[in-house]
Amino acid sequence: MADITRRFGFRHLRAAPTAHIRHLRRGEIAHEGTGLAFWFRPLSAAISEIPADDRELAMLFHAGTSDFQDLTVQATVTYRITDPTIAATRVDFGIDPDTGAWRSEPLNQLGTLLTETAQQHALELIARTTLADALADGVTAVRTRIAEGLGAEQRLADIGVAVIAVRVTAVRPEAEMERALRTPAREQVQQEADRATYERRAVAVERERAIAENELDSQIELARRQEELVGQQGTNARRAAEQDAAADAIRAEAEGLRRTRLATAEAEASRLLASARADSERALGEAKAAAEAAWLAAHQQVGPEVLQALALIRLAEHLPKIDSITLTPDVLTGLLGRLGQSAAISQSTATGQGSER
């Protein structure tokens, strides 16, 4: 939409770069071109604004196939006004000099013309096509037919409109029919999925079998190696036992030899000790015998009274302990008399021996 400014009863118009402006003053062209900016008097001006850019027109319509099925066609047409002068004379693109807005709806008029023309060509094509063919090749066929039909439409050329491109985005049946048509494909896809599942399971079972065989082979190999290990361990144990037995025999022999030597040494020591003891006892016996002989020889020279006294002394040495003794006068008198006699005899004997010396 053009930008219009008011100043002192005049109007200033400034158009967009994509808008073609056609200014008539008293029926004659005063300004014409794209992206213009000028002053004008609103009472004597007739201005048209024709879009010069590409326009997108979306359309949606229904069509019936040859087997009486309803289809929905969704398409988009790209068009452009190639001759703004002719379009301004055939379609009302006049704008309000005060607001810059179109007085009518020229783009809706062009859209209706393009939609009905495209729909007419699409209906003619789909009416001679079955539902299966329309769903299989309908998009390409409808796009080609619409593009050719709009390109050959004389009325569009007369108003300066050219179709740039045609796009058909969907050719779809009714919802129930679409679900019905999807069922075989869905079943086929499900069968393929089941088959893939079964194949995957078969492959998994085969792999599990291979894994089980590998595990069994591994267990067999492990058992064989364990058998070899047990045999080797038995051999090692037997060798160790033999070595231990040999070592024990050597130790026993050494111990026997040591004990023999020890016994020999002990026997020799015992013999020497016994010989020494025998010599000692023999010497002691000889000394005792000499002492006894000397003692007997000494006692042979004394009288019987002295021998009795010595006997009493020896007897007293071997008697038990006597705490008290009672002596009667009779016993004491006789004992003192005997002792006096013995003392006199001993004194006389000693005196005689001294005189002899």
Helices and strands as residue ranges (DSSP letters): E 3-7, E 10-14, E 19-25, E 28-34, E 37-40, G 42-44, E 45-51, E 55-64, E 70-81, H 84-90, H 106-126, H 131-151, H 154-158, E 161-173, H 175-300, H 304-318, H 329-356
